[in-house]
Amino acid sequence: MYPSFQDGNGRVGRLLLFKACLKYDIVPFIIDEKLKLFYYRGLKKWINEPGYLRDTCLMAQDRFKLNLDYFKIQY
Protein backbone atom coordinates (compact mmCIF):
# COMPACT_ATOMS: atom_id res chain seq x y z
CA MET A 1 0.00 0.00 0.00
CA TYR A 2 1.28 3.48 -0.87
CA PRO A 3 1.35 6.35 1.62
CA SER A 4 -1.50 8.79 1.32
CA PHE A 5 -1.05 12.54 1.70
CA GLN A 6 -4.38 14.02 2.70
CA ASP A 7 -3.69 17.71 2.17
CA GLY A 8 -4.86 17.29 -1.42
CA ASN A 9 -2.95 20.24 -2.81
CA GLY A 10 0.28 18.62 -3.99
CA ARG A 11 2.69 20.40 -1.65
CA VAL A 12 4.30 17.17 -0.55
CA GLY A 13 4.68 15.92 -4.11
CA ARG A 14 6.26 19.16 -5.27
CA LEU A 15 8.60 19.10 -2.28
CA LEU A 16 9.67 15.55 -3.21
CA LEU A 17 10.29 16.70 -6.80
CA PHE A 18 12.45 19.55 -5.52
CA LYS A 19 14.45 17.17 -3.32
CA ALA A 20 14.94 14.70 -6.19
CA CYS A 21 16.25 17.50 -8.42
CA LEU A 22 18.82 18.43 -5.81
CA LYS A 23 19.83 14.80 -5.28
CA TYR A 24 20.46 14.21 -8.99
CA ASP A 25 22.11 17.59 -9.70
CA ILE A 26 19.18 18.88 -11.73
CA VAL A 27 18.30 22.56 -11.45
CA PRO A 28 15.13 22.51 -9.34
CA PHE A 29 11.91 24.29 -10.14
CA ILE A 30 9.03 25.79 -8.21
CA ILE A 31 5.47 25.70 -9.48
CA ASP A 32 4.11 29.11 -8.51
CA GLU A 33 0.59 30.50 -8.80
CA LYS A 34 1.20 31.60 -12.39
CA LEU A 35 2.03 28.05 -13.47
CA LYS A 36 -0.28 26.12 -11.18
CA LEU A 37 -3.13 25.65 -13.69
CA PHE A 38 -0.70 24.58 -16.41
CA TYR A 39 0.85 22.12 -13.96
CA TYR A 40 -2.55 20.64 -13.11
CA ARG A 41 -3.39 20.36 -16.81
CA GLY A 42 -0.08 18.60 -17.40
CA LEU A 43 -0.79 16.09 -14.66
CA LYS A 44 -4.28 15.43 -16.01
CA LYS A 45 -3.14 15.01 -19.62
CA TRP A 46 0.14 13.14 -18.90
CA ILE A 47 -0.90 9.82 -20.44
CA ASN A 48 -1.87 11.27 -23.83
CA GLU A 49 0.32 14.38 -23.94
CA PRO A 50 3.36 14.37 -21.65
CA GLY A 51 4.65 17.53 -23.29
CA TYR A 52 2.30 19.77 -21.29
CA LEU A 53 3.80 18.81 -17.94
CA ARG A 54 7.35 18.67 -19.25
CA ASP A 55 7.09 22.14 -20.79
CA THR A 56 5.57 23.58 -17.63
CA CYS A 57 8.35 22.15 -15.48
CA LEU A 58 11.02 23.39 -17.89
CA MET A 59 9.48 26.87 -17.84
CA ALA A 60 9.52 26.85 -14.04
CA GLN A 61 13.13 25.67 -14.15
CA ASP A 62 14.05 28.59 -16.43
CA ARG A 63 12.49 30.98 -13.91
CA PHE A 64 14.47 29.35 -11.10
CA LYS A 65 17.67 29.79 -13.13
CA LEU A 66 16.98 33.53 -13.34
CA ASN A 67 17.05 33.68 -9.54
CA LEU A 68 20.27 31.66 -9.44
CA ASP A 69 21.82 34.01 -12.00
CA TYR A 70 20.75 37.05 -9.98
CA PHE A 71 22.52 35.70 -6.88
CA LYS A 72 25.45 34.45 -8.99
CA ILE A 73 24.92 30.83 -7.98
CA GLN A 74 26.36 28.34 -10.42
CA TYR A 75 24.26 25.49 -11.69
N, C-alpha and C positions, 0 to 999 in steps of 0.2 A: 504494500500500500504506500502511496506517495504522500508526503506531508501536504497539508492543506493550509493555505494562508488566507485567513478570513477577512482581511481588510478590504479585499475586492477592488483595490485601485492600482495594483501593480507595483507599488513602491518596493516591495521585497524583490520582485523579479528584476526590476531595473537596477537595484543595488547589486544583485548577483551578477548581472551583465557588466556593471562597472568594475566589480572585483575581478571578474574573469579577464577583462581587457587588461587590467594592470598585471595580472599573473602572467599573461602571455605576451607582454610587451606590445600591446595594441593601444593606440591612442584611444582613451575612453570617450564616451559621449554622454550627454545628458539630454533627455527628452523633456523640453520645457513646455510651457502652455501653448506656445505658438506651433509646436510640432505634435502635440498630444493627439489631435484628431487624425493626423496622417499616420501616426504610430498605431492607433487603434484600427484604422483601415488596413494597414499593412498586416497586423496580426490576423484580422478577419479574413483577408484575401490570400494569406500565405500559400495555401495549397495550390491555388490556380495561378497566382501571380506573385512570386516571391520578390519581384523587383520593387514593389511598393515599400515593403518594410526595409529592404536593403538600402534603397535610396534615401529613405527617411533617416536611417541610422548614419549613413555616410554624410548627410547634410548636417546632422547634429555633431558629428565628429569634426567636420570642417569648422563649425562654430567654436567647438572646444579648442581647436588648434589656434584660432584667433586669440583666445585668452592666453594660451601658452606663449604665443609670440609676443603678446603685450608684456608679459612678465619675463620674457627672455628665457623661457624654460625649453630646453631641447627635448625633442621627441623623435 
